[in-house]
Amino acid sequence: MKKLGLVLVMSLLFSSLFASCDKDDDVRVGFEETPTVLQDFVKTHFSGVNIRYVEKDYQGYDVKLKNNIDLDFNLQGEWTEVDVNKGIMPQSVISLLPEKISSYLAEKHAGRNIESISIKTYGYKIDLIGNTDIELIFNKEGDFQQYDD
């Protein structure tokens, strides 16, 4: 019986230890607690938009604006994704893309709005909205690679 009790206690101890190490633990933080480069990005490209909340996890920061825009940043405060959720992507953010991407979009997808821009290890993922939603993949230099499903 003592062995069963010891096994139960050890099981509870380990399960609580692993639960506390969950990688999905998001912690709310104040905007002023984020890296300066993150704060500058938000103030530059989304001035006048109030912040709903900021969460930090093991990968970085998630900033949710009151107009339903989602911004993701790595732990150093560098932007990794801007998602305007069916809104209008600010031209100031689009201008951060390599010129090749802007030219490709103007030539091949004129009139479509950019819903999200993600910086990936391979380059960029751009989601366009319109009659049908399209995902485009570009390498780091801005060369079109493929359409993504």
Salt bridges, closest charged atoms under 4 A:
GLU55 OE2 - ARG28 NE 3.38
ASP70 OD1 - LYS64 NZ 3.30
GLU107 OE2 - LYS108 NZ 3.80
ASP127 OD2 - LYS125 NZ 3.66
ASP133 OD2 - LYS86 NZ 3.47
GLU135 OE2 - LYS125 NZ 3.87
ASP143 OD1 - LYS100 NZ 2.91
